[in-house]
């Protein structure tokens, strides 16, 4: 009997220990692949704004908290990254880029820092001499004040430094181009060549001969078709360089604004992104949009959009947005304004789309659940875009479409509050409002002082409840978010001019500016549940910075360097020691 009782006790003890072990195993924290400790983490999560550590498993954030709280997630195989007290932010999203163009621009001549025509010519000449085998000399970056008094370049100035082959240099804003005589000849542009819809071949008023300046859609419709198409390998090479550049700057997602038309440009190159992903080389997440050009949207194009949405819809490559251009830019008087330009009273710009056709296409795309991005800079174009979005929502009964207006340089006072009311995303590029000569000597005289009070009205849109989504428009300006962040907060040059800031009432706080590149940027792409802040369940996309940007003079934001970039829990960039 005693022996039987002993066996019973032994069996009972075994079951107690077994159940205790099972219960312990069930309550034990899962082991993290990576933990980041000893950091100053700004999460952009309102319920837990700050932390010092986080845990990552399978590319997503497992937990966020103190070093002590995260210790339970460490296992034998867990990689431990010491943040060394540095500031950590969610990875930045650039909500407006032309990625393949930007990637190629890294390999071309860039004259954006030239201060006069002589410097522009010297830089182009040096590049041409260093690249004698390039069939075309391509580049970008010149600004309108470089070419007084008209602001337009002339082919003779480019012929003087590149006489032997075509040269084609894009203006800094991507709306005007500069061709030499060889480029005009290659594109078959002569005195008798008609302007294409939405574009202008600038001509000598006395002779009618093309001057070499090409505006808006004339560049795409005529000249670009003459430029040799890069090979697949050259495109891959450019994309690799672009990805590396983005990661070095802390960019972990981009919203790409399409190529020159449906099936062209960045979206058509999505298969190249797939190849890079298969090779484990894709280190930036992509949201791709097609571009629709006037005068029509065809059934075939709509089918292509639907196919793209079906094929590309994951965390790394997503497609199916649509980009419209409604107008041009203020500096060249091609942005569509409600009233004439102050310095050109016979001009008020023009719309690139027939208003009724544009509204009809917006309604159809909205009905299909396709997100729409509309380039609208002048107040007339901005109003049309808002009207079209409002009409589509009324007709279709759609909600939370999050259609976007891109740029929004000078809206009317009556339309600023409509962004929040209609749920339209204000996709803006802070560095476009940088108060340099182009802004103050070309942009400002065109609109005049009254309309200038509403220039890039970040604070007004936000104060009314609107959502700001920030980006660069790369390669129009640098892909780096740090100059843009600085300008959003200061509205001054790096030298602190103008004193007090240019339209200082439209400055926003640093926290709000960061949100425009992170959580609100994710919201603008319908991804706020998975991206944009550092909290459990979201993707482990984050950046470690060289300085705590909350503790410095805002004029030093531009000096910020990225020490480490992580995408999906994988370190894709680390600053060399």
N, C-alpha and C positions, 0 to 999 in steps of 0.2 A: 504493500500500500504506500509506504514511504517513497519507494522507488517510483511508483506511478505518479505521486504528487510532484516529485522532482521533475519528471518528464513534462507534466502539465505546466509547471512554472517555467521550464525551459522553452516550451513552445510559445507560451504567452509572452515571455521576454523577447523571443525572436520576432513575433508579430508586432510588438510595441516598437522595437528598434526599426523594423522594416517600414512600418507606417510613418515613424518619425523621420526616417531618411527620405521617404517619398515626399512627405509634406515639406521637408526642408528643401528638397530639390525643386519642388514646385514654386516655392516662394523666393528662392535664390534669384538675384538679379541676373539677367542674361549678360554674357560676356561681350564686351565691346571689341570691335576690330581696332579702333583708335580712340584714345582719349586725349583731349587738349586740356592742360591744367595751367595754373599760375598765370592766367590771362585776365585782361580787362575786357570783357565781352559785352558789347552793346548789341542787344538781340533784336531791336526794333519790334519787340513783342510787348505791347502795352501792359500786359498782366505780369510780366517779369522782365523789365527793361535791362537789367544788368545781371551778370553772372561772372564767375571766374573759371568755370570749367564746363566741359560738355563731353558726352560720349557718343560714338558713331558706330553703327552696325549696318552692314549691307548698303552702304552709301547714304544712309539716312541718319538723322539725329535721334539718338536713343533717349538721352536725358540731358538736362541743362541745370546747373546749380553751382554749389560751392565745391572746392577741391575735396572736402570730406564726403559730400554727398555722391560725388562721381567715383570715389575710390571703390565703391562696391561693384562697379562695372569692369574693373580691371581683372584680367586673367593672365595666365602665363604667356599667352601669345599676343596680348594686347600691345599695340604700338603706343608709346607715350610721347606726346609732343609738349615740350615745355614752352609756354607762351612768353615767359620771362617778363611778365607784367605789361606786355604790349597790348594795344587796342586791337580788338577783333570785331569785324563787321560782317554782315551777310555779303556774299558776292554781289557785285554791282551788275545790274542789267542796263544795257544801252538800248533805249526804246526806238532809236531811229538811226540805222546805219545802211550803207550800201557796201556790204562786206567785200564782195569780190573786187569792186572798184577800189576800195580802200586797200585791200591786200596787194593789188597790182601797183597802187601808188607808192608803196614802200620801195618799189624797185625802179621808180621813175624820178624825173627831176621835180623838185618841189621848191617853189620860189616864194612861199608864203611869208618868209622873213625879210624879203627884199624891201628896201625903203624907197627905191626909185627905179626908173626904167633902165638906167645903166647897170644897176645891180642885177636886175632881172635878166638882162641880156648876157651879162658875164656868167651867171649861174647856168643858163641854158647852153651857152657856148662850151663851157667846161664839161658839162654832161655829154653833149654831142661828141666832143673830141674824145671823151673817155669810152664812148660806146659806138665806135665806127660801124659795127655790124648791125645795129638796129635799123630796120627798114624805115621806121617812123621814129621821130623824137617826140615822145609823149610825156606829159607832166601836168602840173596843176599849181594853183595857189595865188595867182596874181589878183590884186584888188583894184577897184575902179579909180581911187585917187592917184594911182601910179601913172595914169594916162590923162593928164589935164589937157584941154578943159572939158572934153566930152565924156571922159571916163571910159572910152572905147579904145582898144588897141588897134594897131594897123599892121598889115602883112609886111610892110617894108621894114618895120622894126625887127620882125622875126627873120625875114630874109637876110638881114645884115649879119646874123650869127649862125643861121642854118640855111645856106643857099643850095645845098646839094641833095636834099631829100625832104619829104614831107615832115612838117613839124606842126603839132596840134597841142595847145596848152590850155587847159581848163581854168576858168576863173575860180576864185576861192569858194564861191557860193554854188557852183555847179549849174549855173543858169546862162552863162555866156562863155564862149570859147574863142580862141585866138589861133587862126590858121595862117601859115605862110603861103606863098604862091604855089609851091609844089603840092601842098595839101589841097588847095582849092582846085588845082588841075587834076589831081588824083580823084577828087570827088565830082569832077565835071561841073564845077560851079563857075558860071560865066556871067556876063552882063545880062544875058537873056534868061537865066535860071529863075524860075518863079519861086516865091516864098512858099514853103509847105504850110499846111494848116498848123496853127499854134507856134510857128517859128518865124524868125526874121533873119535874112541875110543882109547885114548892114552894108549900105552902098554909099559911094561918094556922091554927095548931092549935085555936083557939077557934071560928072561923067556917067554916073550910074554903075560904075565898076564896083565889084565887091571889095570891101576894105580889108577883109580878113577877120572881122568880128562876126560871130555867129550867135544868135540869141535863141534860147529855149529849144523847141522841138526841131528846129532846123538842124541842130547838131546830130540828133538821132536819126532824123529822116534822110539826111543826105551824107554828112561827112563820116559818121561812124561806120557806115556800110562799106566805106572804102578802106578802112583800117583792117589789116590782116587779123583773123580770129586766132587767139592763142591756142596752142595745142593743149590736149588734155593734161600732159605732164607739166606744162607751164602753169596751168590753172591749179593743179595740185600743189606745185611748189609755192605759188602765191598764197594759197589757202593755209598751208603750213606756217608760212611767215606771219600771216594775219592772226592765226590762232595763238602763236607764241607772243605776238605783240599784245593781244588782248589780255592774256593771262598775266603778263608782266605788269599790266595796268590795273589789274583787279576786276576785269570784266569776265563774268561767268555765263551770261546769256546775252544774246543780241536779237533785236527785232529788225529783220531785213526788209527794206522797202522796195524790193523787186527790181527787175531789169527794165529794159526799154519797152517791153510789151509782154503779153502773155506768152509763156513758153521761152522767154529769154532772160538772160541775166542770172541773178542769184538763185531763183527758184528752179530754173532749168539745170542748175548745177547741183541740185540736192543729191543727185546720185554720187557726186564726188564726195559729199559729206558722208554718205553711206559708206563709201570705200574707206574713208579715214576712220570711221567708227569701227568698221570690221578690223582695221589694223590697230585698233586701240590708240588712235592718234587724235580723236575728236575730244577736245578739252574745253569747248564752249558749247552751250546749248543754243539752238537756232529756232526762231519762229519766222517763217518765210511768208511773204506776201507777193502776189502777182500784181503787175501794173496793167491797168486798162487805159488805153488811149482813145481819144475821140476819133471819129464821131460816133462809133457804135460799139456795143458789146454783143458778141455773137453767141448763138447756142453752143457752138463748138468750144468757145472760151469758157462758158459756164460748165460744160462737161469736164474740161480740163481741171477747173477748180475743184469740182467734186471728186475727181480721181486723186488729185493731190491730197485732199483732206482724208481720203480713205487710206492712202499709202503712207502718209507721214503724220502721225498723231501721237507720238510718245514723248517722254521727258527730254529727249535729246534733239529730235528733229520733228517739228510740227509745221504744217503748211495749210493754206486755205484762206488766208486773209487776202483782201483786195485793196490796191492802192489807186486812188484817183489824183490827178493834178487838176485843180480848178483854176489856178492862176500862176503868175511868175513871181518876180521879186520887186520890192519897192525901189531899189537903187536904179533899176533900168526902166522904171515906170510901167512894168508889165504886171504888177500885182493889181488885182481888181479892187478899185476903191469906190465908195459911195459918192464921193465928191472928187473933183479934179485935184491933181497934184499941185502943191503950192508953187513949186519952181517950174511947172510945165502945165499951165492952166488949160491947155487944149487937150490934155491927156488925163484919163482916169483908169487906165489899164483895161484889160478885157478878160472875160471868162474863156477858158479853153474848152469847156463843154457847153452845149446848149442846155440851159437850166432845166427845161422839162424832161429832156432825155436823161440828164444826170439824176433827177429826182426819181424817174421811173426805174432806172438801173439800181439805184439805192434801195428802192422798195422791194425789187425782186431779190436782191442779195440779202436784204434783211429777212425776207420771207423764208429764205433757205438757211438762215442761221449763220451766215457768213459775216465775219467781222470786217468792217470797212475803215480804211485809213484815207483821209482826204487832206491833201496838201492845200492849205488855204492861208494866205499871208495877209492880204488886204481885207478891210472890213466888209466889202461887198461879197467876196468869196466866202469869208467866215459865216456871214449871215445865210448864204445859200446852203452851205453844208449843214448848219443847224436846222434850217427849215426842212431840208430833205430828210434828215434823221427824225425830226419830229413827225413829219408826214408819214414816214414809213412805219413808225411805231403805232401811230393812230390807225392806219389802214390794216396793219398786220396783227395788232394787239400784242406785239412783242414787248418783253421786259428784260432789263439787264443785258442788253445787247453790247454795251460798252463800245459803241462805235467811237472813232477817234478823229480829231482834227489835228493835223501836223503843222507845227510852226506857230501859228496864231500871233503874228508880230504886231498887229494893230487892229484889234476888234473895236467895234462901236461900243459906247457906254451901255446902250440898251441890251447888248448881247452877252455881256460878261456873266450875268447871273444865270443865263440859260444853260450854261455847261452843267451846273449842279441840277437844275430843274429837269433837264432832259437826260441826265446820266451820261453825258458825253465826256470822254476822256480828253483832257488838254495835254497833248503830247508836245512838249516844248524842249528846246535846246538852249540851256542857260548861256552858253558861250556866244551864241548869236547876238546877245545883247551886250557884248563887251564894248565899253564906250571908247573905242579907238577912232582913228580918222574915218574909217569907212562908215561907222555908225553915225558919228557926229557931223561929218562933212559931206556924206552922200545920202545916207538914210534920212537923217533928221531934216535937212532942207527940203526934201521931197514931200514929207507929210506936214511939216509945220509944227509950231509949238503946242497947239491945242490937241491935235491927234497924238502928239508925242507923249502926252501925259498918260496914255494907255499903252505905251510900248511894252511889249512882253509883260503883261500884267499878272505875274505869278501870284502875288499876294492877294490881289482882288479876286481872282478866280478861286483861290483856295479859301479865302474868307467867306465867300458865298457858298461854300460847301462842295466845290468842284475838286476833282482828283487830278493832280499833276503827275505826269509820267515823263521823266527826263531822259535825254540822250544827247548825242553829239552831231548827228548827220555826217559822220565820217564817210568819206575823206574831206568834206567841206571844211571841217575843223578837226583838230586832233581827236583821236579816240580816247585820250586820257580824260577820265571824269573829274580830275582834281581841279583844273582851271575852271570847269563849268560849275563845280561845287562852290568854288571861291566866288565866282561872279554872282551866283544866286544869292549868296549871303551878303556881298559887299556892293555889287553894281559899280565897281571901280576897277581901274586898271591895276596891274601889279605895283605900279608906282603910287597908287592911292589917288588917282585922278578920275573924275573931278572930285574935289574936296566935298565931303558929305554924301557922295554917291550920285549917280545919274538916276533920277526919279527914285529916290531912296524909299518912298512909300511902297514900292513894289518888291523890296527885299523880303526874303523869308528867313526863318531861323535855320541853323545848321541841322537840327534834328529833322525839320520838315524837308530840307534839301536832300538829306540822306534817304529819307523815306521815298522821295521822288525817284531815286535810283535803285530802290530795293523793294519794299512791300507794295508801294503804290504802282511801281513798274510791273510787279508780278500781277497785281490786280488788273492792270491795263491789258495783260495778255491772258486773262482768265486762269491764272495759275497761283493765286494768293494762298490757296489751301496747301500747296506743296512747296512753294518757294517764297523768297522775299524777307524772311525773318528766321532767326535761329531758335527753333522750338521743336519739341519732340514730334516726330512723324514727318518733318520736312526734309528736303534734300540737304545734304551736308555740303553746301556751297558757301565758302567763307574766305575772308582775306585777313591777313595780319599786317598791320601798318607800322611804319617806321616812327610815327609820332602819334601822340594822343591828340586828335584834332579838336577835341572838346576843351583842351587846355592851352591852346595857342592863339596868337593873333590871327584872325581870319585871313589876313593878307599873306599868311604863310601856308595856307592850305595847298597852294600850288606846289609846294616843296615836298608834299607827302609822297613817299615811296611805298610800294608794296613789298613786304618781306617774304610773304608766302601766300600762294593762292591754292585753294583746295576746291575741287569740283567732284561732287558725288563721293566724298570721303577720300578722294585720291589727291595727293599733292601733285599739281601740274606745273607749278612754278615755285622756285625758292631762290631768293636773292643770294648771290655769291658772297661769301664772307671776305 
